[in-house]
Amino acid sequence: MKLITEEFEALFKDYPLYSQEHEKDPLVIAKLFDPCSAASWYLTEYDSVEKIAFSYVVGLQFDEWGYTSLIELESIERPFGLTIERDLYFVQKKFSELKR
């Protein structure tokens, strides 16, 4: 799946990198997930020039906040031709509202 689309970039128009860094409970704008594992990325900010997002990542070795290259995520090839996907049904919500 192509992650970086005009629609995707439009979601982050008001949320460039560092725009929510002082928020105690940032708004999660989009969710990406790996259909072959438990990994998910909850994106709060995005730089459309560098194609880098700030996100909370779960399902890898440990859950953490960090920077993610969307170009790198798009290049990941999983079994059976699967790729990292964007959750098209994800509704924006505050980080504290995510079910853990």
C-alpha positions in Angstrom: 0.0 0.0 0.0 1.2 3.5 -0.8 1.4 5.2 2.6 2.2 8.7 1.4 -0.7 10.0 -0.5 -2.2 13.5 -1.0 -5.0 12.5 1.4 -2.4 11.3 4.0 -0.4 14.5 3.8 -3.6 16.6 4.1 -4.4 14.9 7.4 -1.1 16.3 8.8 -1.4 19.9 7.4 -1.9 21.3 10.9 0.4 18.8 12.6 4.0 19.3 11.4 6.9 17.9 13.4 7.2 19.4 16.9 3.7 20.9 16.8 2.4 18.7 19.6 5.7 18.3 21.6 4.4 20.2 24.6 1.0 18.5 24.6 0.5 16.1 27.5 -2.1 14.2 25.5 -1.4 14.6 21.8 -3.9 14.0 19.1 -3.2 10.8 17.1 -3.8 11.6 13.5 -3.3 8.2 11.8 -2.5 4.6 12.4 -0.3 2.3 10.4 0.1 -1.5 11.0 2.0 -4.6 9.9 -0.6 -7.2 8.9 2.0 -9.9 9.7 2.8 -8.9 13.2 1.5 -7.0 16.2 3.4 -3.8 15.2 1.4 -0.6 14.9 2.4 3.0 14.6 0.2 5.8 16.0 1.2 9.0 14.2 0.9 12.4 15.8 3.1 14.6 13.6 4.5 14.5 10.1 7.1 16.3 8.0 6.0 16.2 4.4 9.5 17.2 3.1 11.5 14.5 4.9 8.6 12.0 5.0 9.2 11.4 8.7 6.6 11.0 11.3 6.6 11.2 15.1 4.7 8.3 16.5 4.1 5.9 19.3 5.1 2.4 18.2 3.7 -0.8 19.8 4.3 -4.5 19.2 8.0 -4.4 18.5 10.5 -5.2 21.2 9.0 -2.5 23.5 6.5 0.3 23.1 8.0 3.7 22.6 7.8 7.2 21.1 10.1 7.9 18.2 10.7 9.1 14.6 9.7 6.9 11.7 10.6 7.1 8.1 7.5 6.5 6.0 9.7 5.8 3.0 11.4 3.0 4.9 8.0 1.6 6.0 6.8 1.7 2.4 9.8 -0.3 1.3 9.1 -3.2 3.8 8.0 -6.4 2.0 6.1 -8.9 4.0 5.2 -12.5 3.0 2.6 -13.0 0.3 3.1 -9.5 -1.1 1.7 -7.8 2.0 3.0 -4.4 3.1 2.7 -2.0 6.0 -0.9 -0.6 5.8 -2.7 2.5 6.9 -5.8 1.8 9.0 -8.4 3.4 6.7 -11.1 3.2 9.5 -9.0 4.8 12.3 -10.7 7.8 13.8 -8.5 10.6 15.2 -8.4 10.6 18.9 -6.3 11.7 21.9 -3.5 9.4 22.8 -5.1 8.7 26.2 -8.2 7.3 24.4 -6.3 4.5 22.6 -7.2 1.1 23.8 -4.1 -0.7 25.0 
